[in-house]
Amino acid sequence: MNKKEPAFKRKYFLWGVITLFLAFLGKVFSKAFLWLPSKGANFDYLRPPGASKDETLFLLKCIRCRACANVCEAGCIRFFTFLENPAYAGTPYLIPRIKACNLCMNCTQICPTGALSEIPDVKEEIYERVDMGKAFVLESACLSYNGRVCGVCRDACPLKDRAITLKPVAKPVVHEEYCIGCGRCEERCPQLPAAILVRREKTYA
Amino acid sequence: MRNLWLIKLRKISQTFFILILILTPVFQVIRVYRQDPFPYRESFLASNFFNAILTEIDKPLRNFLSHFYDDLSGGPYSLKIWFLKMVEPMSSAFAIIRNLFVPEYWTWILAMSFLLPLLIAFLFGRIYCGYVCPMSTITHLHLRLRKRFKKAEPGYSATALKPLSTKRKIFISILFLVLFMNPILIAYILPPALMQHSVSDFILYGGFSLWGLMLCLVFIFEWIKPAYFCRKICPTGLFLTFLGKYRRFSLVHVPHVKCEAGCHLCNEVCWLGLNPKTRENDPACDLCQRCVMVCPQHRLKAGKASAILGDRPRIAKLAFKKGQKGLLVLKQSSSLTFFIKKVRGCGTAPSSPFCPLSRISGKI
C-alpha cells in the first residue's frame, strides 16, 4: 500500500510542472495572439473607469463577459464588434458625446477579472482614482472664447470649480490634475462639433 | 429510493438560468430608464409603447423590485447574485493560469470561480453541464421534440464511450492551446457566452452580432447532430470530464439488484450517449438523473463512487468489519483500470498480486 504514494506525488508534481510551463507560454505568447493594430478603432473612445492605461494589459485581463453593461446606470457602455477590430471585440468603451459616464462605479464593483479595478462609491475615492481621460478646450470653436457667454461645461462638471474653472468672461480652463475624464462636459457642450473634448491622449489642438 | 430532489434541483436551476438570460437585459433597460428614457436607441424595448408602460409601472417597480434587480445581474457566463460573483469555470481557469506570473491580475472572484468549480468537479464531476449551462437545456428540449415528432431516439445512444483516439487527442490539445493563448476566442465558442451576448445584444442594442451568428451555427449543428456539440466539442465539457475522473459522487449500481432481461432503457435515455447499464462512475456523466428515473428495477443510484474503494483500503476494511457487503462489491470501472494501468503498471487482471483491488476482493 505504501508504495503507491510516491507515484501519486510524482504525478501531481508533473501536473504542476505542466501548469507552470503553460503559464509561462501564456505570458509570452498571449500578447502575440492578440492582433493589435496601432489603433483600436477609427473613432475616439474612452474606457470605463478603473481600466488600466495600457490597452494590452486591459485586453489581456478582460474576459468579455459584459457584466459592466448589465449594471451601468447611465447606459453609456458599448462594445466593440468583431468588424471594428477582432482583438478588441467584446471589450467595453464609451463615447462621451453620445452618453457620458455617470460615475456610479457599478461596473468597477461588478468586474470579476480586475480589468476594471474596484473603486468604492465614495466621492474622495472617485476623485482620486478615476482617470478615464483628460478634457481640453478647443479655443477656436468655444463660444466663450469667441465673444459669447456660455459656461455649460463648468455647470456639467462633477468637479465644479476644480477641474473646470471659468476665467472672465466665462472662459473655461481645464486643470488636468483634477480632471477625471467622465465626459459630461463634452456631452453637454452646445457647439457642434463639441468645443471641449475628452480623450485618453491629446490628439487634437 | 430515487433521488427526486436532485431532479427537482436540476429543473429549478435550468429554468432559473434560462430566465435570467432574458430578464437581466430587461432589468438593465428598466434600471437605466430612471436616468434617461432613450439610452439604447436601436433597441426595440426603447419604443414609445414600452416607455408608456414603464411610466405607468415605474413607481411600483421601484418599490417592489429594486432590491431584486440590484442583486441579480449577468447571465450564465458571468453571474452576480447578491454578493456572490461567478464566472464560467474554464475561462476563469485559463485567465488565472495565463496570468499566473502577474499576481496583480488576480482577483479573489476569479480564483474562487476557478477553485469552486474545481472542487465541485472533484466531488460531482460534470454537474455544471447538466444544471447550469443553458445549452444542455436546449439540447434536452431538442431531444424531447425529436422523440415526440420523429418518434426516433438519437442514434448515438447505447454505445460505450470509446477511449480517446490519437486524432481526438490532437484535436483537443490544439483546441485547448489556441483557446488558452488567445483571450478572445473563448467567448466565441462557449454556448453560455454566446447566448448571454446575443440575447443582451438583441435586447439592449437592438440587433444581431457575430455572437448571434455563431449561436445560429451551433443550433444548426445541434439540429443536424443532436448533442454532438456537448459531447465532443464543448471545451468546458471536456475540461470538466477530465477533472471528473477523480470524482467522489457519481452514478452507482445498487448491489445485488439485477437488470430485467433485455432492458436498456437507461442507455436509451442518456443524452450524453453514455452506457449507464454497464458503466458506473463514468467521468462524462453529468448526474442528470434521467436513467435513475427510468430504471424499472431501481438499480441505478446517485451516490458515492464505489470504485474509489480500491484506492482507499481503510474504508474498505472498515466496511469489511461492519459486514456491509454492499460496499465491497467492486467493479473495475474505466477510471480505476486506467489508474492501475498507468500508475501501478499491472494489467486489468484482478488476480495480479500488485493490484490493491484484488487484495481486497481476495479477502471477501
Chai-1 contact restraints between the chains, C-beta under 6 A:
chainA,res_idxA,chainB,res_idxB,connection_type,confidence,min_distance_angstrom,max_distance_angstrom,comment,restraint_id
A,A7,B,V343,contact,1.0,0.0,6.0,A-B,restraint_1
A,L22,B,I97,contact,1.0,0.0,6.0,A-B,restraint_2
A,A23,B,I97,contact,1.0,0.0,6.0,A-B,restraint_3
A,A23,B,L100,contact,1.0,0.0,6.0,A-B,restraint_4
A,G26,B,R98,contact,1.0,0.0,6.0,A-B,restraint_5
A,K27,B,F101,contact,1.0,0.0,6.0,A-B,restraint_6
A,F29,B,M181,contact,1.0,0.0,6.0,A-B,restraint_7
A,S30,B,R98,contact,1.0,0.0,6.0,A-B,restraint_8
A,S30,B,M181,contact,1.0,0.0,6.0,A-B,restraint_9
A,F33,B,M181,contact,1.0,0.0,6.0,A-B,restraint_10
A,F33,B,N182,contact,1.0,0.0,6.0,A-B,restraint_11
A,L60,B,P183,contact,1.0,0.0,6.0,A-B,restraint_12
A,K61,B,Y105,contact,1.0,0.0,6.0,A-B,restraint_13
A,I63,B,S91,contact,1.0,0.0,6.0,A-B,restraint_14
A,I63,B,A95,contact,1.0,0.0,6.0,A-B,restraint_15
A,R64,B,A187,contact,1.0,0.0,6.0,A-B,restraint_16
A,C65,B,Y77,contact,1.0,0.0,6.0,A-B,restraint_17
A,C65,B,S78,contact,1.0,0.0,6.0,A-B,restraint_18
A,A67,B,G74,contact,1.0,0.0,6.0,A-B,restraint_19
A,A67,B,S78,contact,1.0,0.0,6.0,A-B,restraint_20
A,N70,B,T24,contact,1.0,0.0,6.0,A-B,restraint_21
A,N70,B,Q28,contact,1.0,0.0,6.0,A-B,restraint_22
A,N70,B,S73,contact,1.0,0.0,6.0,A-B,restraint_23
A,N70,B,G74,contact,1.0,0.0,6.0,A-B,restraint_24
A,V71,B,S73,contact,1.0,0.0,6.0,A-B,restraint_25
A,E73,B,Q35,contact,1.0,0.0,6.0,A-B,restraint_26
A,A74,B,Q35,contact,1.0,0.0,6.0,A-B,restraint_27
A,G75,B,V32,contact,1.0,0.0,6.0,A-B,restraint_28
A,G75,B,P39,contact,1.0,0.0,6.0,A-B,restraint_29
A,T81,B,S209,contact,1.0,0.0,6.0,A-B,restraint_30
A,F82,B,L210,contact,1.0,0.0,6.0,A-B,restraint_31
A,G90,B,A187,contact,1.0,0.0,6.0,A-B,restraint_32
A,I110,B,K80,contact,1.0,0.0,6.0,A-B,restraint_33
A,P112,B,S78,contact,1.0,0.0,6.0,A-B,restraint_34
A,P112,B,K85,contact,1.0,0.0,6.0,A-B,restraint_35
A,P112,B,V87,contact,1.0,0.0,6.0,A-B,restraint_36
A,P112,B,I109,contact,1.0,0.0,6.0,A-B,restraint_37
A,T113,B,L110,contact,1.0,0.0,6.0,A-B,restraint_38
A,G114,B,T107,contact,1.0,0.0,6.0,A-B,restraint_39
